[in-house]
């Protein structure tokens, strides 16, 4: 009877101890490995497969946004980070998506303003297009920040697009 009691006790302790360990999916693990190996296209492919299969996986969206940042695809990075922030499900700390969004919108703001200033210095219109792109990224990442709308308006005025 004593042995049976200890067996049940150890099994229940083992069950409780191992419930906290959840294995990640094959796609997410492959995406992380590909990202660490600097194979960003492959990381994006596998992270997209993961979020298609499990659309509530916050970590999948974060890996996806991280890979997009490395590929300089800021708009998709902002969309993925925004989705991760909206979900907030799982074992990811709640600050991580917010920090990613902060990184994206500050980078978009700085790059957009730099391109706008370069346009005013050189009058080369491609700088306006770049500034417009970065301000749109900023509006995606942080739609409540009015500076992006004001700066986007400055770009439209410089393009003489008042429609």
C-alpha positions as CSV (number, residue, x, y, z in Angstrom):
1,X,0.0,0.0,0.0
2,X,2.9,2.3,0.9
3,X,4.5,1.7,-2.5
4,X,1.3,2.4,-4.4
5,X,0.9,5.7,-2.5
6,X,4.5,6.8,-3.5
7,X,4.0,5.7,-7.1
8,X,0.8,7.8,-7.4
9,X,2.5,10.7,-5.6
10,X,5.5,10.6,-8.0
11,X,3.2,10.3,-11.0
12,X,1.1,13.2,-10.0
13,X,4.2,15.4,-9.3
14,X,5.6,14.4,-12.7
15,X,2.4,15.2,-14.4
16,X,2.2,18.7,-12.8
17,X,5.9,19.3,-13.5
18,X,5.7,18.4,-17.2
19,X,2.4,20.3,-17.9
20,X,4.3,23.6,-18.1
21,X,6.5,22.3,-21.0
22,X,4.7,22.8,-24.3
23,X,6.6,21.9,-27.4
24,X,6.5,24.3,-30.2
25,X,5.4,23.2,-33.6
26,X,7.8,22.1,-36.3
27,X,7.2,25.1,-38.4
28,X,8.0,27.6,-35.6
29,X,11.1,25.7,-34.6
30,X,12.3,25.7,-38.2
31,X,11.5,29.4,-38.6
32,X,13.6,30.2,-35.5
33,X,16.5,28.0,-36.7
34,X,16.4,29.6,-40.1
35,X,16.3,33.1,-38.6
36,X,19.3,32.2,-36.4
37,X,21.1,30.9,-39.5
38,X,20.3,34.2,-41.2
39,X,18.1,32.5,-43.8
40,X,15.4,35.2,-43.5
41,X,13.3,34.1,-46.5
42,X,13.1,30.6,-45.2
43,X,12.2,31.9,-41.7
44,X,9.4,34.0,-43.2
45,X,8.0,31.0,-45.1
46,X,7.9,28.8,-42.1
47,X,6.6,31.5,-39.8
48,X,3.8,32.2,-42.3
49,X,3.0,28.5,-42.3
50,X,2.9,28.5,-38.5
51,X,0.5,31.5,-38.3
52,X,-1.7,30.0,-41.0
53,X,-1.9,26.8,-39.1
54,X,-2.2,28.4,-35.7
55,X,-3.5,32.0,-36.1
56,X,-3.4,32.7,-32.3
57,X,0.4,32.0,-32.0
58,X,1.9,35.3,-30.8
59,X,5.4,33.9,-31.0
60,X,4.9,33.0,-34.6
61,X,3.9,36.6,-35.5
62,X,6.9,37.9,-33.5
63,X,9.4,35.7,-35.4
64,X,7.7,36.8,-38.6
65,X,8.1,40.5,-37.8
66,X,11.7,39.9,-36.8
67,X,12.5,38.3,-40.1
68,X,10.7,41.0,-42.0
69,X,12.8,43.6,-40.2
70,X,16.0,41.9,-41.3
71,X,14.6,41.9,-44.9
72,X,13.9,45.6,-44.6
73,X,10.2,44.9,-45.2
74,X,9.0,47.3,-42.5
75,X,5.3,47.4,-43.5
76,X,4.8,43.6,-43.1
77,X,6.9,43.7,-40.0
78,X,4.5,46.3,-38.5
79,X,1.5,44.3,-39.5
80,X,2.9,41.1,-37.9
81,X,4.0,42.9,-34.7
82,X,0.6,44.6,-34.5
83,X,-1.1,41.2,-34.8
84,X,1.1,39.8,-32.1
85,X,0.3,42.7,-29.8
86,X,-3.5,42.3,-30.4
87,X,-3.4,38.6,-29.6
88,X,-1.2,38.6,-26.4
89,X,-1.8,34.8,-26.0
90,X,0.7,32.3,-24.8
91,X,3.9,32.4,-22.8
92,X,5.3,35.5,-24.5
93,X,5.9,38.4,-22.1
94,X,3.4,41.2,-22.8
95,X,6.2,43.7,-23.3
96,X,7.8,41.9,-26.3
97,X,5.2,42.8,-29.0
98,X,5.1,46.4,-27.6
99,X,8.9,46.7,-27.8
100,X,8.9,45.4,-31.3
101,X,6.2,47.9,-32.3
102,X,8.2,50.7,-30.6
103,X,11.3,49.7,-32.6
104,X,9.3,49.7,-35.8
105,X,7.6,53.0,-35.4
106,X,10.7,54.8,-34.2
107,X,12.7,53.5,-37.1
108,X,9.9,54.4,-39.5
109,X,9.7,57.9,-38.0
110,X,13.5,58.5,-38.2
111,X,13.9,57.1,-41.7
112,X,10.8,59.0,-43.0
113,X,12.1,62.3,-41.6
114,X,15.6,61.7,-42.9
115,X,14.2,61.0,-46.4
116,X,12.0,64.1,-46.2
117,X,14.9,66.2,-45.2
118,X,17.0,64.7,-48.0
119,X,14.3,65.6,-50.5
120,X,14.3,69.2,-49.2
121,X,18.1,69.3,-49.7
122,X,18.2,67.7,-53.1
123,X,14.7,67.9,-54.7
124,X,15.1,64.2,-55.8
125,X,11.5,62.8,-55.8
126,X,12.5,59.2,-54.8
127,X,13.2,60.5,-51.3
128,X,9.5,61.6,-51.1
129,X,8.4,58.1,-52.1
130,X,10.7,56.6,-49.4
131,X,9.4,59.1,-46.8
132,X,5.8,58.3,-47.7
133,X,6.5,54.5,-47.4
134,X,8.0,55.0,-43.9
135,X,5.2,57.2,-42.7
136,X,2.7,54.6,-43.8
137,X,4.7,52.0,-41.9
138,X,4.5,54.3,-38.9
139,X,0.7,54.8,-39.3
140,X,0.3,51.0,-39.4
141,X,2.5,50.4,-36.3
142,X,1.2,53.4,-34.3
143,X,-2.1,54.7,-35.8
144,X,-2.7,56.9,-32.7
145,X,0.4,59.0,-33.3
146,X,-0.7,62.1,-35.2
147,X,2.8,63.0,-36.3
148,X,2.8,60.4,-39.0
149,X,-0.4,61.9,-40.5
150,X,1.1,65.4,-40.4
151,X,4.4,64.3,-42.0
152,X,2.5,62.3,-44.7
153,X,0.6,65.5,-45.4
154,X,3.9,67.3,-45.8
155,X,4.9,64.6,-48.4
156,X,1.7,65.1,-50.3
157,X,2.2,68.8,-50.3
158,X,5.7,68.5,-51.6
159,X,4.4,66.2,-54.3
160,X,1.8,68.8,-55.0
161,X,-0.9,66.2,-54.5
162,X,-3.7,68.1,-52.9
163,X,-6.5,65.8,-53.9
